[in-house]
Amino acid sequence: MGEGLLVLVLVLVVALVFDFINGFHDAANAIATVVSTGVLPIRTAVLIAGVLNFAGAIVGTAVAKTIASGFADAADVTQAVVLAALIGASAWNLITWWYGIPSSSSHALIGGLCGAVVAHAGVSHFNWATLAKKVLLPLVVSPLFGFVLAFVVMLLALWAIKATRPRPRGVQRGSRALQLVSASAMAFAHGSNDAQKSMGIMTLALTAYVATGASALPAWTAPQGNEVPTWVVLSCAGAIALGTMAGGERIIKTMGTKIIKISPLQGFAAETSGASTILIASQFGIPLSTTHCINACIMGVGAVRRLSAVRWGVAGSIVIAWVLTIPAAGVIAGGAVLVLDLVF
């Protein structure tokens, strides 16, 4: 096995490790509300979320294709660039996980890729138009859309309860059943978007390796045109599912109780809105932040009760983390690629 192939294998392994980290870092996106409302115990919830993450991850590759070819040309990407991007994203994920801050794994990966490409090849070699269209614009629009949608869904749910006048015990049972469905939908949506980030970065690494002409890869392992290899899809789906099952209790606590204490009905409204937003983005190949979406939706359902019900101080600290994620991961990745370029 040549040195170049050994480096490629290393990059692919690190990408799967990042996918696993993404799973336990973002497990809270799907299950924070269903755990905090007592509908499911945490161990059952993470098991269900892991299975549905896997199912969601194998339904499409539009987001993976954006990551693989939308931000940089394969000719400008080396294995060191991809490895540095993963290091930057993983480092930032672990920092925010340690402090219980629900930052975006998606934006960490994109920020890492941006910093690594710029440090290696120069500012002009990164596709800033794609960053603006596929990342920065959705960064602003998707939380607003999720907030408004959750607000409306919550109002409709309250209106339906008022119109039918069911017994309180019936409302409670119905709300818990609905939230179980919505949490499952959120886990499926999370897999449909987040797992594809690692698929894209692995496909980019494979494409860059083939572009060097170092040695041929077996046909079943190499990307065919713009398609993501099946083994990449399945391995990434498995990694994120296992990561989700590993937990994420620190962030679950932040999302499920510190922003606002929610009821099962509010959880249903938040998760339904979040899942809808993410699935729409996945169809259009937008590497959305599932963290942004579900946080905004939780705030939206809380605002129906009253604006003061939302703990805006905690929400503000989360927003700061959102703003810092892309540049912070980029700086770490930029430093990493300068070191790796000397090694490889």
DRENBABA-268461 format. One line per field, with one value per residue: y, x, z of N, C-alpha, C in turn; residue number from 1. Coordinates in steps of 0.1 Angstrom, whole numbers, padded with zeros to 4 digits. Layout:
N
n_north (Y; ...)
n_east (X; ...)
n_up (Z; ...)
ca_north (Y; ...)
ca_east (X; ...)
ca_up (Z; ...)
c_north (Y; ...)
c_east (X; ...)
c_up (Z; ...)
pami (NUM; ...)
***
This chain:
344
n_north (-0012; 0021; 0053; 0075; 0062; 0052; 0076; 0085; 0064; 0070; 0096; 0089; 0073; 0092; 0108; 0092; 0090; 0117; 0117; 0100; 0115; 0137; 0125; 0119; 0144; 0158; 0144; 0154; 0171; 0156; 0143; 0158; 0172; 0151; 0136; 0155; 0161; 0137; 0117; 0096; 0075; 0083; 0064; 0047; 0066; 0074; 0051; 0047; 0070; 0066; 0044; 0056; 0077; 0063; 0053; 0077; 0087; 0072; 0078; 0097; 0118; 0145; 0166; 0156; 0158; 0185; 0192; 0177; 0188; 0214; 0235; 0236; 0230; 0198; 0196; 0215; 0205; 0185; 0155; 0163; 0187; 0179; 0163; 0183; 0199; 0182; 0179; 0205; 0208; 0187; 0193; 0218; 0208; 0191; 0209; 0226; 0206; 0198; 0220; 0220; 0234; 0238; 0239; 0240; 0212; 0209; 0234; 0237; 0218; 0228; 0253; 0244; 0232; 0255; 0271; 0254; 0250; 0277; 0283; 0265; 0268; 0294; 0324; 0328; 0302; 0290; 0285; 0310; 0320; 0297; 0292; 0315; 0312; 0285; 0282; 0306; 0322; 0303; 0300; 0322; 0323; 0298; 0293; 0314; 0307; 0282; 0291; 0307; 0288; 0269; 0285; 0290; 0263; 0256; 0274; 0265; 0239; 0245; 0258; 0237; 0220; 0237; 0239; 0213; 0205; 0184; 0160; 0168; 0147; 0132; 0150; 0151; 0124; 0122; 0142; 0132; 0109; 0121; 0135; 0115; 0105; 0128; 0132; 0110; 0116; 0138; 0127; 0111; 0131; 0145; 0126; 0125; 0148; 0156; 0133; 0132; 0151; 0140; 0120; 0135; 0147; 0125; 0116; 0137; 0135; 0110; 0116; 0136; 0121; 0103; 0122; 0129; 0108; 0089; 0061; 0036; 0031; 0004; -0002; -0002; 0013; 0039; 0072; 0077; 0098; 0123; 0109; 0095; 0069; 0037; 0023; 0043; 0058; 0039; 0034; 0059; 0063; 0043; 0051; 0076; 0068; 0051; 0069; 0086; 0069; 0068; 0089; 0122; 0137; 0161; 0183; 0177; 0184; 0212; 0220; 0208; 0219; 0243; 0264; 0266; 0253; 0227; 0213; 0181; 0187; 0211; 0201; 0184; 0203; 0218; 0198; 0188; 0210; 0215; 0191; 0193; 0216; 0208; 0185; 0196; 0213; 0193; 0181; 0200; 0200; 0215; 0220; 0221; 0235; 0214; 0218; 0246; 0248; 0232; 0245; 0271; 0264; 0254; 0278; 0292; 0278; 0284; 0311; 0314; 0311; 0332; 0359; 0362; 0337; 0323; 0317; 0341; 0348; 0324; 0315; 0336; 0331; 0308; 0316; 0332; 0312; 0300; 0320; 0321; 0296; 0289; 0306; 0299; 0271; 0272; 0286; 0268; 0246; 0258; 0263; 0237; 0226; 0238; 0227; 0200; 0200; 0202; 0177; 0158)
n_east (0009; 0007; 0022; 0004; -0021; -0023; -0025; -0050; -0067; -0064; -0076; -0103; -0110; -0108; -0129; -0151; -0149; -0154; -0181; -0192; -0188; -0204; -0228; -0232; -0228; -0249; -0271; -0290; -0305; -0326; -0338; -0340; -0363; -0382; -0372; -0369; -0396; -0404; -0416; -0401; -0376; -0341; -0323; -0338; -0348; -0324; -0317; -0339; -0336; -0311; -0315; -0334; -0319; -0300; -0318; -0327; -0304; -0298; -0315; -0310; -0286; -0281; -0272; -0246; -0234; -0232; -0213; -0192; -0185; -0192; -0179; -0151; -0127; -0117; -0091; -0078; -0077; -0061; -0052; -0043; -0056; -0083; -0081; -0073; -0095; -0114; -0101; -0103; -0131; -0139; -0124; -0136; -0163; -0159; -0150; -0173; -0191; -0181; -0186; -0213; -0227; -0249; -0238; -0232; -0225; -0224; -0218; -0194; -0178; -0179; -0168; -0143; -0134; -0133; -0113; -0091; -0088; -0083; -0060; -0042; -0044; -0052; -0072; -0089; -0095; -0115; -0150; -0168; -0193; -0210; -0208; -0221; -0247; -0256; -0250; -0246; -0269; -0291; -0284; -0294; -0321; -0333; -0335; -0353; -0375; -0381; -0387; -0410; -0427; -0430; -0442; -0467; -0477; -0479; -0499; -0520; -0524; -0532; -0555; -0570; -0573; -0589; -0611; -0622; -0624; -0613; -0609; -0586; -0568; -0569; -0559; -0532; -0524; -0527; -0509; -0485; -0483; -0483; -0459; -0440; -0441; -0434; -0408; -0395; -0397; -0380; -0356; -0352; -0351; -0328; -0308; -0310; -0298; -0275; -0258; -0250; -0230; -0205; -0204; -0201; -0176; -0159; -0163; -0152; -0125; -0119; -0123; -0103; -0080; -0082; -0079; -0052; -0039; -0024; -0027; -0049; -0082; -0103; -0132; -0157; -0152; -0146; -0157; -0183; -0185; -0206; -0216; -0222; -0204; -0219; -0209; -0198; -0221; -0235; -0216; -0213; -0239; -0241; -0221; -0230; -0254; -0245; -0230; -0251; -0265; -0247; -0251; -0251; -0258; -0251; -0257; -0284; -0295; -0291; -0307; -0332; -0340; -0329; -0333; -0361; -0387; -0405; -0437; -0453; -0469; -0459; -0434; -0440; -0449; -0425; -0407; -0420; -0420; -0393; -0384; -0397; -0386; -0359; -0360; -0370; -0347; -0328; -0337; -0331; -0303; -0291; -0267; -0278; -0280; -0290; -0291; -0295; -0320; -0338; -0334; -0344; -0370; -0379; -0377; -0397; -0421; -0421; -0425; -0451; -0465; -0455; -0433; -0414; -0412; -0392; -0358; -0339; -0312; -0297; -0303; -0291; -0263; -0261; -0265; -0242; -0223; -0231; -0224; -0197; -0188; -0181; -0159; -0141; -0137; -0126; -0101; -0088; -0086; -0071; -0046; -0040; -0037; -0014; 0006; 0002; 0008; 0035; 0042; 0031)
n_up (0000; -0010; 0001; -0004; -0005; 0020; 0035; 0024; 0035; 0062; 0063; 0055; 0077; 0098; 0089; 0094; 0121; 0128; 0119; 0137; 0161; 0154; 0156; 0185; 0194; 0182; 0190; 0207; 0192; 0181; 0203; 0226; 0235; 0238; 0258; 0279; 0284; 0295; 0280; 0269; 0283; 0285; 0275; 0259; 0241; 0227; 0214; 0196; 0182; 0170; 0152; 0135; 0125; 0110; 0090; 0078; 0068; 0045; 0025; 0005; -0014; -0019; -0003; 0003; -0022; -0025; -0006; -0015; -0040; -0042; -0028; -0033; -0059; -0069; -0077; -0062; -0038; -0013; 0004; 0028; 0032; 0034; 0057; 0076; 0076; 0088; 0113; 0123; 0124; 0141; 0165; 0173; 0176; 0198; 0218; 0221; 0228; 0253; 0269; 0268; 0248; 0222; 0193; 0157; 0140; 0112; 0102; 0114; 0100; 0074; 0079; 0087; 0063; 0046; 0059; 0057; 0029; 0021; 0035; 0024; -0005; -0012; -0010; -0033; -0042; -0029; -0030; -0026; -0032; -0031; -0004; 0006; -0006; 0001; 0028; 0045; 0039; 0044; 0071; 0084; 0074; 0079; 0108; 0114; 0098; 0110; 0136; 0132; 0119; 0140; 0159; 0146; 0143; 0170; 0178; 0162; 0173; 0199; 0193; 0182; 0204; 0220; 0204; 0203; 0229; 0247; 0274; 0301; 0307; 0284; 0266; 0275; 0271; 0243; 0234; 0242; 0227; 0201; 0203; 0204; 0178; 0164; 0174; 0163; 0136; 0136; 0142; 0120; 0100; 0109; 0103; 0075; 0067; 0083; 0083; 0057; 0054; 0062; 0043; 0020; 0024; 0025; -0001; -0015; -0007; -0019; -0046; -0049; -0045; -0067; -0087; -0085; -0098; -0086; -0080; -0092; -0079; -0067; -0087; -0073; -0051; -0058; -0066; -0090; -0114; -0103; -0083; -0050; -0036; -0027; -0005; 0010; 0017; 0034; 0054; 0066; 0075; 0094; 0112; 0122; 0134; 0154; 0169; 0178; 0194; 0214; 0231; 0245; 0266; 0279; 0262; 0257; 0281; 0281; 0258; 0264; 0288; 0297; 0279; 0276; 0296; 0285; 0274; 0265; 0242; 0233; 0226; 0205; 0186; 0182; 0172; 0150; 0133; 0131; 0119; 0094; 0083; 0080; 0063; 0040; 0033; 0029; 0006; -0013; -0013; 0007; 0032; 0061; 0094; 0118; 0145; 0147; 0137; 0154; 0179; 0173; 0168; 0193; 0207; 0193; 0200; 0227; 0227; 0221; 0245; 0262; 0256; 0276; 0286; 0273; 0279; 0273; 0277; 0278; 0253; 0238; 0243; 0229; 0203; 0199; 0199; 0175; 0156; 0159; 0151; 0123; 0116; 0138; 0136; 0111; 0115; 0132; 0115; 0094; 0106; 0111; 0086; 0076; 0091; 0084; 0057; 0058; 0067; 0050)
ca_north (0000; 0033; 0063; 0082; 0054; 0052; 0089; 0084; 0056; 0078; 0106; 0082; 0069; 0104; 0113; 0084; 0094; 0129; 0114; 0095; 0127; 0144; 0118; 0121; 0159; 0163; 0135; 0162; 0177; 0147; 0137; 0166; 0175; 0139; 0132; 0165; 0160; 0125; 0108; 0084; 0076; 0087; 0053; 0043; 0076; 0075; 0039; 0049; 0081; 0060; 0036; 0065; 0084; 0055; 0053; 0090; 0089; 0064; 0082; 0107; 0123; 0158; 0174; 0151; 0163; 0199; 0192; 0171; 0195; 0228; 0245; 0237; 0221; 0186; 0199; 0224; 0198; 0174; 0147; 0172; 0197; 0172; 0159; 0195; 0203; 0173; 0182; 0218; 0206; 0178; 0201; 0227; 0201; 0186; 0221; 0230; 0195; 0198; 0231; 0218; 0244; 0232; 0245; 0233; 0203; 0211; 0247; 0234; 0211; 0238; 0263; 0237; 0231; 0268; 0275; 0245; 0254; 0291; 0283; 0257; 0272; 0308; 0328; 0326; 0288; 0286; 0290; 0319; 0321; 0286; 0295; 0325; 0307; 0273; 0282; 0318; 0326; 0294; 0302; 0333; 0321; 0285; 0295; 0323; 0299; 0273; 0298; 0311; 0276; 0263; 0294; 0287; 0250; 0256; 0281; 0256; 0228; 0250; 0261; 0224; 0216; 0245; 0236; 0200; 0205; 0171; 0160; 0171; 0135; 0128; 0159; 0147; 0112; 0125; 0150; 0123; 0100; 0129; 0139; 0103; 0105; 0140; 0130; 0101; 0124; 0147; 0119; 0107; 0143; 0147; 0117; 0128; 0160; 0156; 0122; 0134; 0160; 0131; 0114; 0145; 0150; 0113; 0116; 0147; 0129; 0100; 0123; 0143; 0110; 0098; 0133; 0129; 0098; 0081; 0047; 0033; 0025; -0005; 0005; -0001; 0023; 0052; 0080; 0076; 0111; 0131; 0100; 0090; 0054; 0031; 0019; 0056; 0061; 0029; 0035; 0071; 0061; 0035; 0059; 0086; 0061; 0046; 0081; 0091; 0060; 0070; 0099; 0136; 0142; 0175; 0192; 0174; 0192; 0226; 0222; 0204; 0225; 0256; 0274; 0268; 0240; 0225; 0203; 0172; 0193; 0220; 0193; 0180; 0214; 0221; 0187; 0187; 0222; 0213; 0180; 0198; 0225; 0200; 0176; 0205; 0216; 0181; 0179; 0210; 0199; 0225; 0215; 0229; 0232; 0209; 0225; 0259; 0246; 0228; 0255; 0281; 0259; 0254; 0292; 0296; 0273; 0291; 0325; 0314; 0313; 0346; 0361; 0361; 0323; 0319; 0323; 0347; 0348; 0311; 0316; 0345; 0324; 0298; 0324; 0336; 0300; 0299; 0330; 0318; 0282; 0288; 0311; 0292; 0258; 0276; 0290; 0256; 0239; 0265; 0260; 0222; 0222; 0243; 0216; 0187; 0202; 0199; 0163; 0150)
ca_east (0000; 0015; 0020; -0007; -0032; -0023; -0031; -0064; -0074; -0064; -0086; -0116; -0112; -0111; -0142; -0161; -0149; -0162; -0195; -0196; -0189; -0215; -0240; -0234; -0229; -0262; -0282; -0300; -0314; -0338; -0344; -0339; -0376; -0389; -0366; -0372; -0410; -0407; -0423; -0393; -0363; -0330; -0317; -0348; -0348; -0312; -0318; -0348; -0330; -0300; -0321; -0340; -0308; -0295; -0328; -0327; -0291; -0296; -0326; -0306; -0272; -0280; -0263; -0233; -0229; -0229; -0201; -0181; -0181; -0197; -0171; -0137; -0124; -0109; -0077; -0072; -0078; -0052; -0056; -0040; -0067; -0095; -0078; -0073; -0109; -0120; -0096; -0109; -0145; -0139; -0119; -0147; -0174; -0156; -0150; -0187; -0198; -0176; -0193; -0228; -0232; -0254; -0233; -0235; -0215; -0224; -0211; -0180; -0172; -0178; -0158; -0130; -0130; -0130; -0100; -0080; -0086; -0077; -0046; -0034; -0044; -0054; -0086; -0096; -0097; -0127; -0162; -0175; -0207; -0217; -0209; -0232; -0260; -0260; -0247; -0249; -0283; -0299; -0281; -0303; -0334; -0338; -0340; -0365; -0386; -0384; -0394; -0424; -0435; -0433; -0452; -0480; -0481; -0484; -0512; -0530; -0526; -0540; -0569; -0577; -0577; -0599; -0623; -0627; -0626; -0611; -0606; -0572; -0560; -0569; -0549; -0519; -0520; -0526; -0497; -0473; -0482; -0479; -0445; -0432; -0441; -0426; -0394; -0390; -0395; -0369; -0344; -0351; -0346; -0314; -0299; -0311; -0290; -0262; -0249; -0245; -0218; -0193; -0204; -0195; -0161; -0153; -0163; -0142; -0112; -0117; -0121; -0090; -0070; -0082; -0074; -0037; -0035; -0014; -0030; -0063; -0090; -0113; -0144; -0168; -0148; -0143; -0169; -0185; -0190; -0209; -0223; -0215; -0203; -0228; -0202; -0197; -0234; -0238; -0206; -0216; -0251; -0238; -0213; -0238; -0263; -0238; -0227; -0264; -0268; -0237; -0257; -0252; -0266; -0248; -0265; -0298; -0299; -0292; -0318; -0344; -0345; -0323; -0339; -0375; -0392; -0416; -0447; -0453; -0476; -0449; -0423; -0446; -0449; -0411; -0401; -0427; -0415; -0379; -0382; -0402; -0375; -0346; -0363; -0370; -0334; -0321; -0341; -0324; -0289; -0286; -0262; -0285; -0277; -0301; -0290; -0301; -0335; -0346; -0334; -0353; -0384; -0381; -0380; -0410; -0433; -0421; -0429; -0466; -0469; -0452; -0419; -0405; -0410; -0379; -0347; -0331; -0298; -0291; -0304; -0281; -0250; -0261; -0264; -0228; -0216; -0234; -0216; -0182; -0185; -0174; -0145; -0133; -0133; -0117; -0088; -0081; -0082; -0060; -0034; -0037; -0032; 0000; 0014; 0001; 0015; 0049; 0043; 0027)
ca_up (0000; -0011; 0012; -0007; -0002; 0035; 0039; 0021; 0045; 0074; 0061; 0056; 0091; 0106; 0085; 0101; 0136; 0128; 0118; 0151; 0170; 0150; 0162; 0199; 0196; 0178; 0194; 0214; 0182; 0179; 0214; 0238; 0240; 0241; 0271; 0289; 0288; 0302; 0271; 0268; 0291; 0276; 0268; 0248; 0231; 0219; 0206; 0185; 0173; 0162; 0141; 0125; 0119; 0099; 0079; 0071; 0061; 0033; 0015; -0006; -0013; -0025; 0006; 0001; -0035; -0023; 0002; -0023; -0052; -0043; -0021; -0038; -0069; -0064; -0081; -0052; -0025; -0011; 0016; 0040; 0033; 0039; 0071; 0084; 0077; 0098; 0126; 0128; 0128; 0153; 0176; 0177; 0182; 0212; 0227; 0224; 0235; 0267; 0276; 0267; 0239; 0210; 0181; 0145; 0134; 0098; 0100; 0118; 0089; 0063; 0083; 0086; 0048; 0042; 0065; 0051; 0015; 0020; 0040; 0015; -0019; -0013; -0009; -0045; -0045; -0022; -0037; -0016; -0037; -0026; 0010; 0008; -0010; 0007; 0042; 0052; 0038; 0053; 0086; 0088; 0071; 0085; 0122; 0113; 0092; 0120; 0147; 0128; 0117; 0153; 0165; 0140; 0146; 0183; 0179; 0157; 0182; 0210; 0188; 0180; 0217; 0225; 0196; 0206; 0243; 0252; 0288; 0303; 0307; 0270; 0259; 0279; 0264; 0229; 0232; 0244; 0215; 0190; 0204; 0200; 0163; 0159; 0177; 0153; 0124; 0138; 0141; 0105; 0093; 0113; 0095; 0061; 0064; 0089; 0079; 0044; 0055; 0061; 0029; 0010; 0027; 0021; -0016; -0019; -0005; -0029; -0058; -0049; -0047; -0081; -0096; -0085; -0106; -0079; -0083; -0094; -0069; -0072; -0092; -0063; -0040; -0063; -0070; -0105; -0117; -0091; -0074; -0038; -0035; -0018; 0008; 0018; 0023; 0044; 0065; 0073; 0081; 0105; 0122; 0129; 0142; 0166; 0177; 0184; 0205; 0225; 0240; 0243; 0277; 0283; 0253; 0259; 0293; 0277; 0249; 0269; 0301; 0300; 0270; 0281; 0301; 0276; 0276; 0253; 0231; 0227; 0220; 0192; 0177; 0179; 0164; 0137; 0126; 0128; 0109; 0081; 0078; 0076; 0052; 0028; 0030; 0024; -0008; -0021; -0011; 0016; 0044; 0071; 0108; 0125; 0158; 0146; 0135; 0166; 0189; 0169; 0170; 0207; 0211; 0187; 0208; 0240; 0225; 0221; 0259; 0264; 0252; 0287; 0289; 0267; 0286; 0262; 0280; 0273; 0238; 0233; 0243; 0218; 0190; 0199; 0194; 0160; 0149; 0161; 0147; 0110; 0117; 0148; 0130; 0100; 0121; 0137; 0103; 0087; 0113; 0110; 0072; 0075; 0097; 0077; 0044; 0060; 0070; 0038)
c_north (0012; 0043; 0071; 0075; 0053; 0065; 0090; 0076; 0063; 0089; 0100; 0078; 0081; 0109; 0105; 0087; 0107; 0127; 0108; 0106; 0135; 0138; 0120; 0136; 0164; 0154; 0143; 0168; 0169; 0144; 0145; 0168; 0162; 0134; 0142; 0165; 0147; 0115; 0095; 0086; 0078; 0075; 0047; 0053; 0076; 0062; 0041; 0060; 0075; 0053; 0045; 0074; 0076; 0055; 0066; 0092; 0082; 0068; 0091; 0111; 0137; 0167; 0170; 0157; 0178; 0200; 0187; 0180; 0210; 0239; 0247; 0227; 0210; 0189; 0207; 0217; 0186; 0166; 0155; 0182; 0191; 0169; 0172; 0200; 0195; 0176; 0195; 0216; 0198; 0185; 0210; 0220; 0196; 0198; 0225; 0219; 0196; 0209; 0231; 0229; 0237; 0239; 0236; 0225; 0206; 0224; 0245; 0227; 0220; 0248; 0257; 0236; 0244; 0272; 0267; 0248; 0267; 0290; 0275; 0263; 0287; 0311; 0326; 0312; 0282; 0292; 0298; 0321; 0309; 0287; 0304; 0319; 0295; 0273; 0294; 0323; 0316; 0296; 0312; 0329; 0309; 0287; 0304; 0315; 0289; 0279; 0302; 0299; 0270; 0272; 0291; 0274; 0249; 0263; 0272; 0244; 0233; 0253; 0248; 0219; 0223; 0242; 0223; 0197; 0190; 0172; 0162; 0158; 0130; 0137; 0155; 0134; 0114; 0132; 0141; 0114; 0108; 0132; 0127; 0102; 0116; 0138; 0120; 0107; 0133; 0139; 0114; 0119; 0146; 0138; 0120; 0140; 0159; 0145; 0124; 0144; 0151; 0124; 0123; 0147; 0137; 0112; 0126; 0142; 0118; 0106; 0130; 0132; 0105; 0109; 0134; 0118; 0089; 0066; 0046; 0027; 0015; 0002; 0008; 0009; 0037; 0059; 0079; 0089; 0119; 0122; 0096; 0075; 0048; 0027; 0031; 0059; 0052; 0031; 0048; 0070; 0053; 0043; 0069; 0080; 0056; 0058; 0087; 0082; 0062; 0081; 0113; 0143; 0157; 0185; 0189; 0183; 0207; 0228; 0219; 0212; 0239; 0267; 0277; 0254; 0237; 0213; 0193; 0179; 0203; 0213; 0188; 0191; 0218; 0211; 0186; 0198; 0220; 0202; 0185; 0207; 0217; 0192; 0185; 0209; 0205; 0178; 0188; 0210; 0210; 0219; 0223; 0225; 0227; 0215; 0238; 0257; 0242; 0238; 0266; 0277; 0258; 0268; 0296; 0291; 0280; 0305; 0326; 0317; 0327; 0347; 0359; 0346; 0317; 0325; 0328; 0348; 0336; 0311; 0325; 0339; 0314; 0305; 0328; 0324; 0298; 0308; 0326; 0305; 0282; 0294; 0304; 0279; 0261; 0279; 0277; 0248; 0245; 0263; 0246; 0219; 0227; 0233; 0204; 0188; 0200; 0184; 0154; 0156)
c_east (0009; 0012; 0007; -0020; -0034; -0029; -0046; -0072; -0075; -0075; -0100; -0119; -0116; -0125; -0153; -0161; -0156; -0177; -0200; -0198; -0201; -0228; -0242; -0235; -0243; -0274; -0293; -0310; -0327; -0345; -0345; -0353; -0384; -0384; -0370; -0387; -0414; -0415; -0415; -0381; -0352; -0324; -0326; -0348; -0336; -0312; -0327; -0342; -0319; -0305; -0326; -0329; -0302; -0305; -0328; -0315; -0290; -0307; -0321; -0291; -0270; -0271; -0249; -0226; -0225; -0215; -0189; -0176; -0184; -0188; -0156; -0136; -0115; -0094; -0070; -0072; -0069; -0058; -0054; -0051; -0079; -0093; -0078; -0087; -0116; -0114; -0102; -0123; -0147; -0135; -0130; -0159; -0171; -0155; -0164; -0194; -0194; -0183; -0208; -0234; -0236; -0250; -0236; -0223; -0213; -0216; -0196; -0172; -0169; -0168; -0144; -0125; -0126; -0116; -0089; -0077; -0079; -0063; -0037; -0033; -0046; -0069; -0094; -0100; -0109; -0139; -0171; -0190; -0216; -0219; -0220; -0246; -0265; -0258; -0252; -0263; -0292; -0296; -0290; -0318; -0340; -0343; -0353; -0377; -0390; -0392; -0408; -0433; -0439; -0443; -0466; -0485; -0486; -0497; -0523; -0534; -0534; -0554; -0577; -0581; -0589; -0612; -0630; -0630; -0624; -0608; -0591; -0563; -0559; -0559; -0535; -0515; -0518; -0513; -0485; -0471; -0478; -0464; -0436; -0431; -0432; -0411; -0387; -0388; -0383; -0356; -0341; -0345; -0332; -0304; -0299; -0302; -0276; -0253; -0243; -0233; -0205; -0193; -0198; -0180; -0154; -0152; -0153; -0128; -0109; -0115; -0108; -0079; -0070; -0076; -0059; -0031; -0024; -0015; -0045; -0070; -0100; -0126; -0155; -0165; -0148; -0156; -0171; -0192; -0193; -0217; -0215; -0215; -0212; -0221; -0200; -0210; -0237; -0228; -0209; -0229; -0249; -0230; -0221; -0248; -0257; -0234; -0240; -0267; -0259; -0242; -0257; -0259; -0263; -0257; -0280; -0303; -0300; -0305; -0331; -0349; -0340; -0329; -0353; -0379; -0405; -0425; -0446; -0459; -0466; -0438; -0428; -0445; -0435; -0405; -0407; -0422; -0401; -0376; -0386; -0391; -0363; -0349; -0364; -0356; -0326; -0325; -0334; -0309; -0283; -0280; -0266; -0279; -0290; -0302; -0297; -0316; -0342; -0345; -0343; -0368; -0388; -0385; -0394; -0422; -0433; -0427; -0445; -0471; -0468; -0437; -0409; -0403; -0397; -0368; -0337; -0316; -0291; -0292; -0294; -0267; -0249; -0259; -0249; -0220; -0219; -0225; -0201; -0178; -0177; -0160; -0136; -0128; -0123; -0103; -0081; -0077; -0071; -0047; -0030; -0031; -0018; 0010; 0014; 0008; 0030; 0052; 0041; 0034)
c_up (0000; 0000; 0009; -0003; 0013; 0041; 0036; 0031; 0058; 0074; 0062; 0070; 0100; 0102; 0092; 0116; 0137; 0128; 0131; 0161; 0167; 0156; 0176; 0202; 0193; 0181; 0200; 0204; 0180; 0191; 0227; 0244; 0245; 0255; 0282; 0293; 0294; 0293; 0270; 0278; 0281; 0268; 0256; 0237; 0221; 0209; 0194; 0176; 0165; 0150; 0131; 0118; 0107; 0087; 0071; 0063; 0047; 0022; 0004; -0004; -0019; -0016; 0004; -0011; -0033; -0016; -0007; -0034; -0052; -0037; -0027; -0049; -0064; -0067; -0070; -0038; -0024; 0001; 0029; 0042; 0039; 0054; 0080; 0086; 0088; 0112; 0131; 0132; 0141; 0166; 0182; 0182; 0196; 0222; 0231; 0231; 0250; 0275; 0274; 0258; 0226; 0197; 0169; 0140; 0119; 0095; 0104; 0107; 0078; 0066; 0083; 0072; 0043; 0047; 0059; 0037; 0013; 0024; 0030; 0001; -0021; -0013; -0021; -0049; -0038; -0028; -0026; -0020; -0031; -0011; 0013; 0006; -0002; 0022; 0049; 0052; 0046; 0068; 0092; 0086; 0078; 0099; 0122; 0108; 0103; 0132; 0144; 0126; 0130; 0160; 0160; 0143; 0161; 0185; 0173; 0166; 0194; 0205; 0186; 0194; 0222; 0217; 0200; 0220; 0249; 0267; 0290; 0302; 0292; 0262; 0262; 0272; 0249; 0226; 0233; 0232; 0203; 0191; 0201; 0185; 0158; 0162; 0167; 0140; 0124; 0136; 0127; 0097; 0096; 0105; 0081; 0058; 0070; 0085; 0065; 0043; 0054; 0048; 0019; 0012; 0023; 0006; -0021; -0018; -0015; -0043; -0060; -0051; -0061; -0090; -0096; -0094; -0100; -0081; -0084; -0082; -0075; -0076; -0082; -0052; -0045; -0067; -0086; -0108; -0105; -0081; -0062; -0038; -0024; -0005; 0016; 0025; 0035; 0056; 0073; 0081; 0094; 0116; 0129; 0138; 0155; 0175; 0184; 0196; 0217; 0235; 0236; 0254; 0281; 0275; 0254; 0271; 0289; 0269; 0255; 0281; 0302; 0291; 0275; 0285; 0293; 0279; 0264; 0241; 0224; 0220; 0206; 0182; 0172; 0169; 0151; 0128; 0122; 0118; 0095; 0075; 0072; 0064; 0039; 0023; 0024; 0009; -0018; -0020; -0002; 0029; 0056; 0085; 0115; 0139; 0158; 0145; 0147; 0177; 0186; 0171; 0184; 0212; 0206; 0195; 0222; 0239; 0225; 0235; 0263; 0261; 0264; 0292; 0283; 0275; 0276; 0264; 0276; 0258; 0232; 0233; 0232; 0205; 0189; 0194; 0179; 0152; 0148; 0153; 0134; 0111; 0127; 0142; 0118; 0104; 0125; 0125; 0095; 0093; 0111; 0096; 0070; 0081; 0089; 0063; 0046; 0062; 0058; 0026)
pami (1; 2; 3; 4; 5; 6; 7; 8; 9; 10; 11; 12; 13; 14; 15; 16; 17; 18; 19; 20; 21; 22; 23; 24; 25; 26; 27; 28; 29; 30; 31; 32; 33; 34; 35; 36; 37; 38; 39; 40; 41; 42; 43; 44; 45; 46; 47; 48; 49; 50; 51; 52; 53; 54; 55; 56; 57; 58; 59; 60; 61; 62; 63; 64; 65; 66; 67; 68; 69; 70; 71; 72; 73; 74; 75; 76; 77; 78; 79; 80; 81; 82; 83; 84; 85; 86; 87; 88; 89; 90; 91; 92; 93; 94; 95; 96; 97; 98; 99; 100; 101; 102; 103; 104; 105; 106; 107; 108; 109; 110; 111; 112; 113; 114; 115; 116; 117; 118; 119; 120; 121; 122; 123; 124; 125; 126; 127; 128; 129; 130; 131; 132; 133; 134; 135; 136; 137; 138; 139; 140; 141; 142; 143; 144; 145; 146; 147; 148; 149; 150; 151; 152; 153; 154; 155; 156; 157; 158; 159; 160; 161; 162; 163; 164; 165; 166; 167; 168; 169; 170; 171; 172; 173; 174; 175; 176; 177; 178; 179; 180; 181; 182; 183; 184; 185; 186; 187; 188; 189; 190; 191; 192; 193; 194; 195; 196; 197; 198; 199; 200; 201; 202; 203; 204; 205; 206; 207; 208; 209; 210; 211; 212; 213; 214; 215; 216; 217; 218; 219; 220; 221; 222; 223; 224; 225; 226; 227; 228; 229; 230; 231; 232; 233; 234; 235; 236; 237; 238; 239; 240; 241; 242; 243; 244; 245; 246; 247; 248; 249; 250; 251; 252; 253; 254; 255; 256; 257; 258; 259; 260; 261; 262; 263; 264; 265; 266; 267; 268; 269; 270; 271; 272; 273; 274; 275; 276; 277; 278; 279; 280; 281; 282; 283; 284; 285; 286; 287; 288; 289; 290; 291; 292; 293; 294; 295; 296; 297; 298; 299; 300; 301; 302; 303; 304; 305; 306; 307; 308; 309; 310; 311; 312; 313; 314; 315; 316; 317; 318; 319; 320; 321; 322; 323; 324; 325; 326; 327; 328; 329; 330; 331; 332; 333; 334; 335; 336; 337; 338; 339; 340; 341; 342; 343; 344)
***
